[in-house]
Amino acid sequence: MTPSIRLDIEAPFAELVLNKPEKRNALSVDMWAAIPELIAQAEAAEQVKVVIIHGGDAGAFAAGADISEFETTYATAESAAASGDTIARALDAVEACKKPVVAAIEGACVGGGVSLAMAADLRVASESSKFGVTPGKLGLVYPAGDTRRLLAAIGPSATKDILFTGRVFMADEAKSIGLIDRISDAGEALSAARAFAGDIAAISQWSTRATKKMIAGIETGWTEASPEARALFLEGFSNEDFEEGYRAFLQKRPADFTFK
């Protein structure tokens, strides 16, 4: 496992920390390769309710790809394909994580940094953070999975604006177009994300995970008549948190949810 990325667990959170401050967390292939296993560890830890991704002490979330690798990574079509597959597996692992994932964005969030942030469920960014997606400045095209996530969040017009120009823009614009969900004071993105994640951790985790599964299903074509959607809805009435939830409501007390 590379020291450039790590998983810190302190219940109820698991924090996926990008740890390459000397390069402002520029994402290298070994960092991408480590992500699926780290996400699997967070999923397997029963005490973890929410995963938070952040840039540690680097002063940046991720300033794009590690360009020092380009001459070898993209030397041949085969090596380029292998790198692309590694990155796609990492992003798919984040997106498919059964537990909610929150990205805490401070400083630069560019290129692959945006890809990683968009694979999370929710994004909190400081008011001083900056965003950009720049394949057009390198003569490249944004991958299909990354483009799909952008389209789902901000729509085709804003996606074209960002990709056609490769421009860098601030958090207020990112919030206005739906790229991020909440803005914090400068330097406070991580603390704001932890508070946000604490609100998520306080409710039923069966409900949270089922909601994430329901949304993913609808995005792939589920309807009200889909057997998978109906089965997931009905499963709610037999899970342990439902009984505790409605009894707590009737007794006018906080619920003590136990699903892990």
MOLIN-V140790 format. One line per field, one symbol per residue. ss: DSSP state (h for helix, s for strand, l for the rest). phi: phi as a letter, one per 40 degrees, with the letter a starting at -180 (. if undefined). psi: psi as a letter, one per 20 degrees, with the letter a starting at -180 (. if undefined). A space follows every 50 residues. Layout:
# MOLIN-V140790
ss = ???
phi = ???
psi = ???
This chain:
# MOLIN-V140790
ss = llllssssssllssssssllhhhlllslhhhhhhhhhhhhhhhhllllls sssslllllllsslslhhhhhhhlllhhhhhhhhhhhhhhhhhhhhllls sssssllssslhhhhhhhhllssssslllsssllhhhllllllhhhhhhh hhhhhhhhhhhhhhhlllsshhhhhhhllllsssllllhhhhhhhhhhhh hlllhhhhhhhhhhhhhhhlllllllhhhhhhhhhhhhlhhhhhhhhhhh llllllllll
phi = .cccaabbbadcbbbcbcbbccbfgdcbcccdcccdccccccccccccbb bbbacfccgacacgcccccccccbcbccccccccccccccccccccdccc bbcbbbgcbbfcccdccccccabbbccccbbabbcccbgbbccccccdcc dccbgcccccdccccgccaccccdcccgcbbabbcdgbcccccccdcccc cccccccccccccccccccbhdbdccdcccccccddcbcccccccccccc cfbccbcbcb
psi = pqiiqrpppopjqpoooplmhiklkporhhgghigghhghgghiohiphq ppprjcjijqfplbqnhiihhghkhrhghgggghhggghghhgghiphqq pppoppbpnqdhgggghiirhqppqqijqqqqokhhijkrqprggggghg ghgirhghgggghhhjqprrhhghghijhrhqprqpjjgghhhhgghhhg iiaphggghhgghgghghhjiqahiphgggggghhhijqhhgggghghgh jlrpqnqip.
